[in-house]
């Protein structure tokens, strides 16, 4: 008879179990590949696993498929969660780096701003100090010359300095549009009058650039204007003399509504040139300032002027400044 090969019962039982395990492993691999394919990796391997279906118990296969599907879904969810965690970590790191960079930049900007403020303050203080020192030097540069010439001509040194400040700002090279030059803005015609009156020969306009010559000629012209009104108190003489120095004697005569009887207040109101009125006010203010600054406190009168001299009480008229 034919030889019948019999197998051990354990081996007969192991064969279907092995097939189920093989099918299970193949299904698990299939769904793993599908899960990986969902998150962006190639899933062409799944096509090969799809053709590896084997015959077996339908219920066991269905259960295995269900379990593998659940496993694949869980693994996919875990992978998605991992990717989300990685994204959160990257965003967190990015935020930390950004905050750190922002703090560094902010600190640098604050330091830079402090340095800029300190530099601006230093430059401002240095500029103000330079301007002040330069102005003090210019203002006092010709004091000794003013005192000397004022003593020679019997003039008020404070009035000379006030006129000089208004005329040129103590600039010996100042020049006006009408040809007046120097510290006291003396014209060539006024210089020639001074040269004839003092016996100066060979006078020419260029000599007025010399500070001494300019101050001598300007002081002489100013004293002549003051002496025209010698019969009046000091506060009455000053506006007439300053108006003549600025606009000429012909205009002063034109602004005398009552002739020689015109008061200083009436004269100021009759001036038709607002610039002349402004000039008189400015020079008077400077004059009072220099007298108050240079006069000893013990010898001052009510407004800071020497008690031995009348105090100017000039009544200013209304008008636009030049």
C-alpha positions, 0 to 999 in steps of 0.5 A, spaced: 500 500 500 501 507 499 505 510 504 501 515 508 506 520 511 503 522 518 505 528 521 505 530 529 499 533 531 503 539 534 506 540 527 499 540 524 497 545 529 503 549 528 501 550 521 495 554 521 498 558 527 504 560 523 499 562 517 495 566 521 502 569 524 504 570 517 498 574 515 498 578 521 505 580 520 504 582 513 497 586 515 501 590 520 506 591 515 501 594 510 498 598 515 504 601 517 506 603 510 500 606 509 500 610 516 507 612 514 505 614 507 500 619 510 505 623 513 508 624 507 513 618 505 512 614 499 507 608 500 509 604 493 511 598 498 503 598 500 502 596 493 506 590 494 503 588 501 496 588 498 497 582 493 500 578 499 493 576 502 493 569 504 487 564 505 485 563 512 480 563 517 475 569 515 474 571 522 481 570 524 483 575 518 478 580 520 480 580 527 487 581 525 485 586 520 481 590 525 487 590 530 492 592 525 488 597 523 487 600 530 494 599 531 496 603 525 491 609 527 494 609 533 501 609 531 499 614 526 496 619 531 502 618 535 507 620 529 502 626 528 503 628 535 510 627 535 510 632 529 506 637 533 510 636 539 516 637 534 513 643 531 511 646 538 518 645 540 521 649 534 516 654 535 518 655 542 525 655 541 524 660 535 520 664 540 526 664 546 531 666 541 527 672 538 526 674 545 533 674 547 535 677 540 530 682 542 532 684 549 539 684 546 537 689 541 533 693 546 539 694 550 544 696 545 539 701 542 538 704 550 545 704 550 546 708 544 540 712 546 544 714 552 550 715 548 547 720 543 543 724 549 550 725 553 553 727 546 548 732 544 548 735 551 555 735 551 555 739 544 550 743 547 553 745 553 560 746 549 557 750 544 553 755 549 560 756 553 563 757 546 558 762 544 558 766 551 566 766 551 566 769 544 561 774 545 564 776 552 571 777 548 568 781 543 564 785 548 570 787 552 575 787 547 575 794 545 573 797 552 580 800 554 580 804 547 573 806 549 575 808 555 581 812 553 577 816 547 571 817 551 576 821 556 579 825 551 572 827 548 568 828 554 563 822 552 559 817 556 563 810 555 557 806 556 553 810 551 559 809 546 559 802 547 551 801 547 551 805 540 557 800 538 553 794 540 547 796 536 551 798 530 555 793 529 555 788 534 562 789 536 565 787 529 570 791 526 569 789 519 561 790 519 559 793 513 552 796 511 548 797 505 549 804 505 556 804 506 557 805 513 563 801 516 567 799 522 565 798 529 560 804 530 558 804 522 561 811 520 560 813 513 565 817 509 561 823 509 561 823 517 568 821 517 570 827 513 566 832 517 570 829 523 577 830 519 575 837 518 573 838 525 579 835 528 584 837 523 586 831 520 589 831 513 589 826 507 583 822 510 580 817 506 575 812 507 579 806 508 582 809 515 575 808 518 576 800 518 581 802 523 578 801 530 581 807 533 579 811 528 572 809 527 571 810 535 574 817 534 570 819 528 563 815 531 564 818 538 565 825 535 559 825 531 555 822 537 557 828 541 556 833 536 548 830 536 548 831 544 551 838 544 545 840 539 540 839 545 545 841 551 540 846 554 535 840 555 536 835 561 539 828 559 533 824 558 531 829 553 537 829 549 538 822 548 532 820 543 534 827 539 542 825 539 540 817 537 535 819 532 540 824 528 546 818 529 541 813 526 537 818 521 541 824 520 540 831 522 535 833 517 530 828 519 530 830 526 528 837 524 523 834 520 520 830 526 519 836 530 512 838 530 513 844 535 520 846 533 525 846 539 519 846 544 518 839 542 519 834 548 522 827 547 515 824 548 512 828 542 518 827 538 518 819 539 511 819 536 512 824 530 518 819 528 515 816 521 521 811 520 519 805 525 526 803 525 529 809 528 524 808 533 526 801 534 534 804 534 533 809 540 529 804 544 535 798 543 540 803 544 537 806 551 536 799 553 543 797 552 546 804 555 542 802 562 544 795 562 552 797 561 551 803 567 547 798 571 553 793 570 559 797 571 556 802 576 558 800 584 551 799 587 553 804 593 553 810 588 546 808 584 540 811 584 533 808 583 534 805 576 541 803 577 544 810 574 549 814 578 545 819 583 549 825 580 546 824 573 539 824 571 535 818 570 533 817 563 525 816 563 524 815 555 517 815 553 517 810 547 512 811 542 508 805 538 511 802 532 514 796 528 521 794 529 526 795 524 
